[in-house]
Amino acid sequence: MASLRFASPRLRNYFKENYIPQVCEALLCGLLATCPEDPLKYLEEMIIAIMENGLESLLWDICIDPSMKPKIRRLSETYLEQLFGLDDQLMTPELMIKACTFYTGRLLKTHFCIWRETMTPRTNEVEILAEQMERAREYDNFRLQKCVFHHWHSYVKHQKEQRKDILQRIQQIIYCRRLVTILIKWRDKAKQKYKKREDELIFSNLSLRDVVICSQVSRSWLLMTQMSSLWNGIDFSTVKNIITDKYIVSILQRWRLNVLRLNFHGCLLRLKTLRSVSLCRNLQELNVSDCPTLTDESMRYISESCSGVLYLNLSNTTITNRTMRLLPRHFHNLQNLSLAYCRKFTDKGLQYLNLGNGCHKLIYLDLSGCTQISVQGFRNIANSCTGIMHLTINDMPTLTDNCVKALVEKCHRITSVVFIGAPHISDCTFKALSNCDLRKIRFEGNKRITDECFKLIDQNYPNINHIYMADCKGITDGSLKSLSPLKQLTVLNLANCVRIGDMGLKQFLDGPASKKIRELNLSNCIYLSDASIAKLSECCSNLNYLSLRNCEHLTDLGVEHIVNIFSLVSVDLSGTDITNEGLMILSRHRKLKELSLSECDKITDVGIQLFCKGSPILEHLDVSYCPQLSDDIIKALAIYCISLTSLSIAGCPKITDTGMEMLSAKCHYLHILDVSGCILLTDQMLEDLKMGCKQLRILKMQYCRLISMKAAKKMSSIVQHQEYSSADPPLWFGYDCEGKPLTEQQDTTPFKDLELTMKESTYSSEEEVV
């Protein structure tokens, strides 16, 4: 177009007269297609070529090199021809020219406008620049506002968070202050309540005599002793020698609505006093055992008014069939009944238990010593009390297998039986009890029970957990083999069953019964050896109590296996061959709380000292009848075992007041002390005990000839139970009154049980009341 602008007028006229748009279109298409290095020269050459060829042959692609032209199919070969059967005669040159002219015109107009806008200088650049500056200013302002808003938003967010934290702090402070206020008020009320409960607890542990004495101290103490909870249970048996019937009646009249438990054990009461019990209409427990003045008439008054009694103890009284007739008529809820040693009622009296509503709620029944009961009497009990679960029949030489058979015909809920002192019971009794789900069996001193009994236990009582078969000479290793499958067994006492040996215990431990066993008593099973203890330590991981008393073949090697039973708390090794080395090994256990070493003549002070040093939690120690021990063991106990609560040093003649003084100064929790046969102890020992051992409850001082009767009586007012004797020690102690060992000719009475020997000038008191 630049060449046309500067061409001669003749050339411009030539093109104006012809088709200038077509020429421009052809030139423009050539420029765009070939992109020559010199566009002016190229335009000049193309214009000359068009003029030479004439305008009649002018096409839009005339300026394009043939090699660069696109290959276009003929229009006659289109789909229109195939569809409508068109031929070349319809497509005339005029139509082609019109179509090309329209197309080239549109294309020229589009490209020319674009080229013109590109090449023509802009006249409104100032306006465009101003517009762009305005846009840039707006964008910059927007960015600035955005930045400012971002900082403002962060600041506001921080302020909100800070205010929120402050608000939470204020709320927390208010909450804490509120809690402090609540806790202060709660503490004040709790102090008052705790003080009241503490006072109640303190006074509840006092005897009736002490409560009366405390009420006379001051007015405030008088008010504290009048708390109703202190009078829920009244024990008159502790003051039976000094209290009067008048005072008993006044107490029962005043606290008749609060009394729930009454204990008249051993009290000598008049009929009028016993009638006053009927005032306590809320009474639930009544113990009138050993009351010689209790009659059927007094029981009639009590039964008519106290129908809510659950526990009734009539043991060793003179009641007859008349009282037995009253029980089912008035005591409808009776659950626990003791008729032990009541020998004046007969089988007919037991038949009365089925009258009225009957004693069908009875759970526990004690018929110990009632030798007048026959088979028919037990049958009457079965008809009346079908719900019995716990049955105790001790000291009953007339009890036979037929009696038990008659009882269990209808009493199928029995879970616990105690037959101590019933020599005529045999294996047939266990066969009769096969219908019951027994959990606890206790026999003692029976020679008719054999291994067959334990076979029945294995077959019929899979849930049994407590077996006490002490001093049953017919039991052998076969019995232990029968007990091995019992998975619930936790307590097994076979003391004095002398025919048991290592083989039986091994068979027992091989079964599942050893997994849950917690208490095992094998005292006087003389055939057991260290091999049994080794097997015991492997199988009994839950064992807490173990008694191997008088197992003569047990040595320090067995003690080494005992240390591996980590759950063990109490062990009895009295009468064994343990030495100081065994005690040193036992000190490694460190969890023992109770240890008995009575009659172990091979241990010395050194062994006890080593054991005490490794046993800081020791609570019970029995080293009685070890005459070789001295004050050194007492000093070791005072230094290392300050938690000691029970100590037996009976038969240790070398113990003096010096050792007991140190014991009293350190062991303040001592409750039980046995110094029988300690011939060097004097009244000074009692003074030291008063000062240091204020919790002492039981004191035994048999054969302490240097302790005066006056000091013993004074001490009896402090402790609950005391035994005192100033006689010389008996021969079976093994030494004379000066502590010198006896010769074999002098020692002719080898009795070892201190309880069986009560010599002259013996003073005994059980919570003496002045």
Summary of the structure (lengths in Angstrom):
residues: 770
radius of gyration: 57.1
end to end distance: 148.5
largest distance: 176.5
contacts: 2396
relative contact order: 0.03
helix: 48%
strand: 10%
